Amino acid sequence: MCERLLEEKDNVFSAIRIADLYRVPVTDKHPLEKQIIQSSALFIAKLNDIDGVEYDVSFTVTDPNGKIDPLPSQKMALTSVGGLPIDVPRGIVMHIQLGFQPQAGTYYMEAFLNGIPVAKATFTVLLLKQQS
């Protein structure tokens, strides 16, 4: 998870402000119900298939209360960049943007390829109650 992702001209990503803990100040002027956390995630899968093979890629986010929110799935074809040799693994690269109203606790984001779980990441929201 990070604040922002940049994709350079040579298809290399830069992750800005990588975080797995979000500290959310809560005051009378900035109540929790009016706050939104915006974040990005980068998913990269390298597979030993040929160019053009398609995969159904999907994600879920589970909030601290256990509510599972499925994100829209996408069909993605494996691609190589710059005519790589056949023995170099092909990849799927996805930039996921999230925006959610924070709750205190740990969230889980899980990635699936063709319905099979392949990766899981966690991030935690800590509420900081402050005087206004």
PAZAPA-4460 file (N, C-alpha, C; in steps of 0.05 Angstrom, whole numbers, plus 32768, in hexadecimal, padded with zeros to 4 digits):
% residues 132
    n_x    n_y    n_z   ca_x   ca_y   ca_z    c_x    c_y    c_z   seq   type   mol
   8011   7FE9   8000   8000   8000   8000   8012   8019   8000     1      M     A
   800A   802D   7FF1   8019   8045   7FF0   8006   805D   7FEA     2      C     A
   8011   8074   7FEE   8001   808C   7FE9   7FFD   8091   7FCB     3      E     A
   8012   808B   7FBB   8011   8091   7F9E   8024   807E   7F8F     4      R     A
   801C   8077   7F77   802D   8067   7F65   8033   8077   7F4C     5      L     A
   804C   8076   7F44   8054   8083   7F2B   805E   806E   7F18     6      L     A
   8056   806F   7EFF   8060   805C   7EEB   8072   806C   7ED7     7      E     A
   808B   8065   7ED7   809E   8073   7EC6   809C   806A   7EA9     8      E     A
   80A9   8078   7E97   80A8   8072   7E7A   80B3   8056   7E74     9      K     A
   80C5   804C   7E85   80D0   8031   7E80   80C1   801B   7E8E    10      D     A
   80A8   8021   7E96   8096   800E   7EA3   809F   8006   7EBF    11      N     A
   80AF   8016   7ECC   80B7   8011   7EE7   80A6   8022   7EFA    12      V     A
   809D   8016   7F10   808C   8024   7F23   809C   802F   7F3A    13      F     A
   8093   8046   7F44   809E   8051   7F5D   8087   8054   7F70    14      S     A
   808A   8049   7F88   8075   804B   7F9D   807D   8061   7FB0    15      A     A
   806B   8074   7FB4   8070   808C   7FC5   8061   8088   7FDF    16      I     A
   8070   808C   7FF5   8065   808A   8011   8058   806F   8016    17      R     A
   8068   805A   8016   805F   803F   801C   8056   803E   8039    18      I     A
   803E   8033   803E   8033   8032   8059   8023   8019   805E    19      A     A
   8025   800F   8076   8013   7FFA   807F   8004   8002   8098    20      D     A
   8009   801A   80A2   7FFC   8025   80B9   7FF3   8042   80B2    21      L     A
   7FD9   8046   80B4   7FCD   8061   80AF   7FC4   806C   80C9    22      Y     A
   7FD0   8083   80D1   7FC8   8091   80E9   7FB4   80A7   80E1    23      R     A
   7F9C   80A4   80EC   7F86   80B6   80E4   7F7F   80C8   80FC    24      V     A
   7F85   80E2   80FA   7F7D   80F4   8110   7F5F   80F9   810F    25      P     A
   7F52   80F7   8126   7F35   80FC   8127   7F30   8113   813B    26      V     A
   7F23   8128   8131   7F1C   813F   8142   7EFF   8147   813C    27      T     A
   7EF5   815B   814B   7EDA   8164   8145   7ED8   8170   8129    28      D     A
   7EEE   817E   8121   7EEE   818A   8106   7EF1   8175   80F0    29      K     A
   7EFE   815F   80F7   7F03   8149   80E3   7EF9   812E   80EF    30      H     A
   7EDF   812B   80F0   7ED4   8112   80FB   7EDA   80FA   80E9    31      P     A
   7EDB   80E3   80F4   7EE2   80CB   80E5   7ED0   80C7   80CD    32      L     A
   7EB6   80CB   80D1   7EA3   80C6   80BB   7EA7   80D8   80A2    33      E     A
   7EB6   80EE   80A5   7EBB   80FF   808E   7ED7   80FC   8082    34      K     A
   7EE5   80E7   808B   7F01   80E3   8081   7F01   80CB   806D    35      Q     A
   7F13   80CD   805A   7F17   80B8   8047   7F36   80B3   8045    36      I     A
   7F3D   809A   8045   7F59   8093   8040   7F5B   808B   8023    37      I     A
   7F6E   8097   8015   7F73   8090   7FF9   7F8F   8084   7FF7    38      Q     A
   7F90   806E   7FEA   7FA9   805F   7FE9   7FAB   8050   7FCE    39      S     A
   7FC3   8047   7FC8   7FC8   8037   7FB0   7FD5   801D   7FB7    40      S     A
   7FD1   8009   7FA7   7FDF   7FF0   7FAA   7FE9   7FE7   7F8E    41      A     A
   8000   7FD9   7F8E   800B   7FCF   7F75   800C   7FB1   7F77    42      L     A
   8000   7FA4   7F63   8000   7F87   7F62   800F   7F7E   7F49    43      F     A
   8024   7F6E   7F4D   8034   7F63   7F37   8035   7F45   7F3A    44      I     A
   802E   7F37   7F25   8030   7F1A   7F25   8041   7F12   7F0D    45      A     A
   8055   7F01   7F11   8066   7EF7   7EFC   805F   7ED9   7EF9    46      K     A
   8059   7ED2   7EE0   804F   7EB7   7EDA   805E   7EAB   7EC3    47      L     A
   8061   7E91   7EC3   8070   7E84   7EAD   805D   7E7A   7E97    48      N     A
   804D   7E8D   7E8D   803B   7E87   7E76   8044   7E98   7E5F    49      D     A
   8038   7E93   7E48   803F   7EA3   7E30   802F   7EBC   7E2E    50      I     A
   8038   7ECF   7E1E   8029   7EE8   7E1A   800D   7EE2   7E11    51      D     A
   7FFA   7EF2   7E1B   7FDF   7EF0   7E13   7FCD   7EDE   7E24    52      G     A
   7FD8   7ECD   7E35   7FC8   7EBD   7E47   7FB9   7ECF   7E5A    53      V     A
   7F9F   7ECB   7E5C   7F8E   7EDC   7E6D   7F89   7ED1   7E89    54      E     A
   7F89   7EE3   7E9D   7F82   7EDB   7EB8   7F6C   7EEE   7EC2    55      Y     A
   7F5B   7EE4   7ED3   7F47   7EF4   7EE0   7F54   7EFD   7EFA    56      D     A
   7F58   7F17   7EFD   7F66   7F23   7F14   7F51   7F31   7F25    57      V     A
   7F50   7F2A   7F3F   7F3D   7F38   7F51   7F49   7F3C   7F6C    58      S     A
   7F3C   7F4D   7F7B   7F46   7F55   7F96   7F2E   7F57   7FA9    59      F     A
   7F34   7F52   7FC2   7F20   7F58   7FD7   7F2E   7F69   7FED    60      T     A
   7F1E   7F79   7FFA   7F28   7F88   8012   7F16   7F80   8029    61      V     A
   7F22   7F76   803F   7F12   7F6F   8057   7F18   7F84   806C    62      T     A
   7F02   7F90   8076   7F06   7FA5   808A   7F09   7F99   80A6    63      D     A
   7F0F   7FAA   80BA   7F14   7FA0   80D5   7EFC   7F91   80E1    64      P     A
   7EE4   7F95   80D7   7ECC   7F87   80E1   7EC7   7F6D   80D2    65      N     A
   7ED8   7F67   80BF   7ED5   7F4E   80B0   7EC4   7F50   8097    66      G     A
   7EBB   7F68   8090   7EAB   7F6C   8078   7EBE   7F6A   805F    67      K     A
   7EB7   7F59   804C   7EC7   7F55   8034   7EBB   7F65   801E    68      I     A
   7ECC   7F76   8012   7EC4   7F87   7FFB   7ED3   7F7E   7FE2    69      D     A
   7EC5   7F71   7FD0   7ED3   7F69   7FB7   7ED6   7F81   7FA5    70      P     A
   7EEE   7F83   7F99   7EF3   7F98   7F85   7EED   7F8C   7F6A    71      L     A
   7EE6   7F9D   7F56   7EDF   7F92   7F3B   7EF7   7F81   7F30    72      P     A
   7EF0   7F6A   7F24   7F05   7F59   7F19   7F0B   7F62   7EFC    73      S     A
   7F22   7F5A   7EF2   7F2A   7F61   7ED7   7F37   7F4A   7ECA    74      Q     A
   7F33   7F47   7EB0   7F42   7F34   7EA0   7F5C   7F41   7E97    75      K     A
   7F72   7F35   7E9D   7F8C   7F40   7E96   7F9C   7F2B   7E86    76      M     A
   7FA8   7F34   7E70   7FB9   7F23   7E60   7FD6   7F27   7E68    77      A     A
   7FE5   7F10   7E69   8002   7F13   7E6E   800F   7F21   7E58    78      L     A
   8022   7F32   7E5F   8030   7F41   7E4A   804E   7F43   7E52    79      T     A
   805E   7F45   7E3E   807A   7F4A   7E42   8080   7F66   7E38    80      S     A
   8094   7F72   7E44   809B   7F8E   7E3C   80B5   7F8D   7E2C    81      V     A
   80B4   7F99   7E15   80CD   7F9C   7E05   80D7   7F83   7DF8    82      G     A
   80C5   7F70   7DF1   80CD   7F58   7DE3   80E1   7F47   7DF3    83      G     A
   80DA   7F40   7E0C   80EB   7F30   7E1D   80ED   7F13   7E12    84      L     A
   8104   7F06   7E17   8106   7EEA   7E0F   80F1   7ED8   7E1B    85      P     A
   80EB   7EC2   7E0E   80D5   7EB0   7E17   80D9   7EA6   7E33    86      I     A
   80F1   7EA3   7E3D   80F6   7E98   7E58   80F3   7EAC   7E6E    87      D     A
   80ED   7EC5   7E68   80E9   7EDA   7E7D   80CB   7EDA   7E84    88      V     A
   80C5   7ED6   7E9E   80A8   7ED5   7EA6   8099   7EEE   7E9E    89      P     A
   8080   7EE9   7E95   806E   7EFF   7E8D   8060   7F09   7EA6    90      R     A
   8054   7F20   7EA4   8049   7F2B   7EBC   802E   7F38   7EB9    91      G     A
   8020   7F3B   7ED0   8008   7F4B   7ED3   800F   7F61   7EE7    92      I     A
   8009   7F79   7EDF   800E   7F90   7EF1   7FF4   7FA0   7EF4    93      V     A
   7FEB   7FA4   7F0C   7FD3   7FB4   7F11   7FD8   7FC9   7F27    94      M     A
   7FCE   7FE1   7F21   7FCF   7FF7   7F34   7FB2   7FF9   7F3F    95      H     A
   7FAF   7FF4   7F59   7F95   7FF5   7F66   7F93   800E   7F77    96      I     A
   7F7E   801E   7F73   7F7A   8036   7F83   7F62   8031   7F96    97      Q     A
   7F67   8037   7FAF   7F53   8033   7FC4   7F4B   804D   7FD1    98      L     A
   7F32   804F   7FD8   7F28   8066   7FE8   7F14   805B   7FFB    99      G     A
   7F18   805F   8015   7F05   8053   8028   7F03   8064   8041   100      F     A
   7EEC   8062   804E   7EE8   806F   8068   7EF5   805E   807D   101      Q     A
   7F08   806A   808C   7F18   8059   809F   7F08   804F   80B7   102      P     A
   7F10   8037   80BF   7F07   802B   80D8   7F20   8023   80E7   103      Q     A
   7F20   8023   8101   7F38   801A   8110   7F3B   7FFC   810C   104      A     A
   7F54   7FF4   8107   7F5A   7FD7   8106   7F69   7FD0   80ED   105      G     A
   7F6B   7FB6   80E8   7F7B   7FAC   80D2   7F6A   7FA3   80BA   106      T     A
   7F71   7FAC   80A2   7F64   7FA4   8089   7F76   7F90   807B   107      Y     A
   7F69   7F7F   806B   7F77   7F6B   805B   7F6F   7F6F   803E   108      Y     A
   7F83   7F70   802D   7F7E   7F71   8010   7F89   7F58   8004   109      M     A
   7F78   7F49   7FF5   7F81   7F30   7FEA   7F7E   7F30   7FCC   110      E     A
   7F92   7F25   7FBE   7F92   7F23   7FA1   7F8C   7F07   7F98   111      A     A
   7F7D   7F04   7F82   7F75   7EEA   7F78   7F7B   7EE9   7F5A   112      F     A
   7F86   7ED3   7F50   7F89   7ECE   7F34   7F77   7EB6   7F2D   113      L     A
   7F64   7EB9   7F1B   7F51   7EA4   7F14   7F44   7E99   7F2D   114      N     A
   7F3D   7EAA   7F41   7F2F   7EA2   7F59   7F41   7E95   7F6E   115      G     A
   7F5A   7E92   7F69   7F6D   7E86   7F7C   7F7C   7E9C   7F8B   116      I     A
   7F7C   7E9C   7FA6   7F8B   7EB1   7FB5   7FA9   7EAE   7FB0   117      P     A
   7FB6   7EC5   7FA9   7FD2   7EC4   7FA4   7FE3   7ED7   7FB4   118      V     A
   7FD6   7EEB   7FC1   7FE5   7EFE   7FD1   7FD2   7F0B   7FE5   119      A     A
   7FDD   7F13   7FFC   7FCD   7F21   8010   7FDF   7F37   801D   120      K     A
   7FD4   7F4E   8021   7FE2   7F64   802E   7FD0   7F6F   8044   121      A     A
   7FDC   7F7A   8058   7FCD   7F86   806E   7FD4   7FA3   8072   122      T     A
   7FC2   7FB3   807B   7FC7   7FCE   8084   7FB5   7FD4   809B   123      F     A
   7FBE   7FE5   80AD   7FB0   7FEB   80C6   7FAA   8009   80C8   124      T     A
   7F92   800F   80D2   7F8A   802A   80D7   7F89   802E   80F6   125      V     A
   7F97   8043   80FF   7F98   804B   811B   7F8B   8066   811D   126      L     A
   7F76   8068   812D   7F68   8081   8131   7F76   8091   8148   127      L     A
   7F7C   80AA   8143   7F89   80BB   8156   7F74   80D1   815F   128      L     A
   7F67   80CD   8175   7F53   80E0   817E   7F62   80F8   818B   129      K     A
   7F5C   8110   8180   7F6A   8128   8189   7F55   813D   8191   130      Q     A
   7F5E   814F   81A2   7F4D   8166   81A9   7F4D   817A   8192   131      Q     A
   7F36   8187   818D   7F35   819B   8177   7F3E   81B6   8181   132      S     A
***
